[in-house]
Amino acid sequence: MYSTVEDGRALLKAAQEIHAERHGAQTFTPGTHLPLEAAGERIGLSPKRLRYYDAVQDLEYEGAIEWATSARYARGDKHYGITHAGLDGVGRARGERSKGGP
């Protein structure tokens, strides 16, 4: 049995890692486009499966990601950006404190 929440966290962490490899970790800020399909493939979560879709939907529901309205006419998969809540979640998953946190 899998956990949608755990899948979502793993997906978000992998997306952050891919972004850092491509652009540097310091550029991972609110609104940054997330390479979710590539992240899914990296962790073995096929973007063509319901499990991937459920993880993305859970992240969106929790407010960790949001649909990038600037990409509303883009083809293919929805384009999501990371939110402040999503950045906090990535930091917690890595054992770091978020800015302004306790």
N, C-alpha and C positions, 0 to 999 in steps of 0.2 A: 504494500500500500504506500502511496506517496502522499506528501503533504503539499498542498498548493502554496501555503505560506513559505515553506522551505524552498520550493522550486522558485518562487518569486525572488526570495533573497539571493539565491544562487545566481539567478538570471541577472539581477541588478549588479551583483558583485562582478560577474564576468563581463558585463557591459562596461563597467568602470575600468576594469583591467585592460580591455581592448582599447578604450578611449585613451588611457594613459600611455599605452604602447604607441599609439598613432600620433598623439598630440601633446603628451606630457600630463602628469597628474595635476599640476597647478591649474590647468584649464578646465577641470571638471567642476563646473559651477551651475547654479540653478538655470534651467533653460537649455543646458547642453543636450544636443541630440544624442540619443542612446542607440547603439548598434544592437538592438535586441535580437534580431534574427541570427547574427553572427555569434552573439553570446549564447543563444540557445544551442546552436550547433557545437560550440565549444564545450558546453557541459552535458551534451548528449540529449538535449531536449529539442526534438525536431519541430521547427516552426510550422510544420504541416499537421501536427497532432493536437488533439484537444487539450492535452496536458500543458503544452506551451501556451495555448490560448487562455486557459484557466489561470496560469501564473501571471500573464500580462494583465488580464482583467482584474485579478486580485490586487496587483500593484497599483492599477489605476483607481480602483475602489478605495484603497487605503490612502490615496493621495501622494504616493511615492513618485509617480510619473503622471504626466499630463500630455494630452494630444497637442502637438505643435500646430496651432492654427495657421502659422506661416507656411506650413507644408500642405495645406488643405487640397491643393491641386496636384500634388505629387502622385506619381503612379506607384503601385505596389503596396507593400505593408504600410500601415499607419506609422507616422513618424511621431515618436514620443520624446519628450524632454524630461530631465530630472527636476524634481522640485526640492524645496528646502527639507521637507519631510523625508524625501528619498535620500538626500545627502546625509541626513542624520542617521537613517537606517544603514547606509553603507558604513558610516563611521562606527556605529555600534557593532556591526557584524565583524569589523576588523579590530575591535577593542579600543577605538579611539574616542576621544571626547569631541563633541561638536562645538563649534565656536559659540561662545555665550552660554555654554552648558555648565553644569555643576562640576 
